[in-house]
Amino acid sequence: GLVSIESHVPAAGSVPVARVEAGGVTGFSWLFAPHRNNFDSLALTNVAAIALNGECLRGKAEADHELGYQLMKRFAQLMLERLQSTRVQALDIYANEGGADAGAN
């Protein structure tokens, strides 16, 4: 299926920051304390999902450092992509706000 990853922006409401297609990953908050999600996931089509037990997986990564390294390497790439996407969305939102203000003056 297709999932929209969204962030709440006070001036704009829910803003999509990424789209995840079949086989993609929607979250990585399980990896870092305080283990809370910072984004919302909205199913745009029918979706089949697999949920992992973050506490169990963190324990296995701690016990097997090679596993931990491989997980971190893959999730670091995902986090970078999500951060860059979020940054672009934020720039678009604030550029549009500035444009509206500039036109009103």
C-alpha positions in Angstrom: 0.0 0.0 0.0 0.9 3.7 0.2 1.4 5.6 3.5 1.8 9.3 4.0 4.3 10.3 6.7 3.0 13.6 8.2 4.1 16.2 10.7 1.8 18.6 12.5 2.6 22.3 11.7 0.7 24.8 13.8 0.2 27.2 10.9 -0.7 24.6 8.4 -2.1 21.5 10.1 -0.9 18.0 9.0 1.8 18.4 6.4 3.1 15.3 4.4 6.9 14.9 4.6 7.3 11.6 2.9 5.4 8.8 1.1 6.2 5.2 1.8 5.4 2.5 -0.7 5.1 -1.2 -0.3 8.2 -2.6 1.4 9.1 0.7 3.0 9.6 1.7 6.6 7.3 4.2 8.4 9.0 4.6 11.7 12.3 4.5 13.6 11.4 5.9 17.0 11.7 2.5 18.5 15.5 2.9 18.1 16.1 6.0 20.3 14.9 7.0 23.7 12.3 8.1 24.6 10.9 5.7 22.0 8.0 8.0 20.9 6.8 8.6 17.4 7.4 12.2 16.1 5.4 11.7 12.9 1.9 10.4 12.0 1.3 7.7 9.4 -1.8 7.9 7.3 -2.7 5.0 5.0 -3.6 6.4 1.6 -4.5 2.9 0.2 -5.1 -0.5 1.8 -1.9 -1.4 3.7 -0.5 -4.6 5.1 2.0 -3.8 7.8 4.4 -5.6 10.0 5.1 -4.3 13.5 8.3 -5.1 15.3 8.9 -5.3 19.0 11.3 -2.4 19.4 12.4 -3.4 22.9 13.2 -6.9 21.8 15.1 -5.7 18.7 17.1 -3.2 20.7 18.2 -6.0 23.1 19.2 -8.2 20.2 21.2 -5.4 18.6 22.9 -4.7 22.0 23.9 -8.3 22.3 25.0 -8.7 18.7 27.0 -5.6 17.7 27.2 -6.5 14.1 23.4 -6.7 13.9 23.2 -3.4 15.8 25.7 -1.8 13.3 23.7 -3.1 10.3 20.4 -1.8 11.8 21.9 1.6 12.6 23.5 2.0 9.2 20.2 1.3 7.4 18.1 3.4 9.7 20.6 6.3 9.6 20.1 6.5 5.9 16.3 6.4 6.3 16.5 9.2 9.0 18.7 11.3 6.7 16.2 11.0 3.9 13.2 11.8 6.2 15.1 14.8 7.7 15.9 16.2 4.3 12.3 15.7 3.2 11.0 17.4 6.3 13.4 20.3 5.8 12.1 20.9 2.2 8.5 20.8 3.4 9.3 23.3 6.2 11.0 25.6 3.7 8.0 25.4 1.4 5.5 26.2 4.2 7.5 29.2 5.5 8.2 30.5 2.0 4.5 30.4 1.2 3.7 32.3 4.4 6.3 34.9 3.6 5.0 35.3 0.1 1.4 35.8 1.4 2.7 38.4 3.9 4.8 40.2 1.3 1.8 40.5 -1.1 -0.3 42.0 1.7 2.1 44.8 2.4 
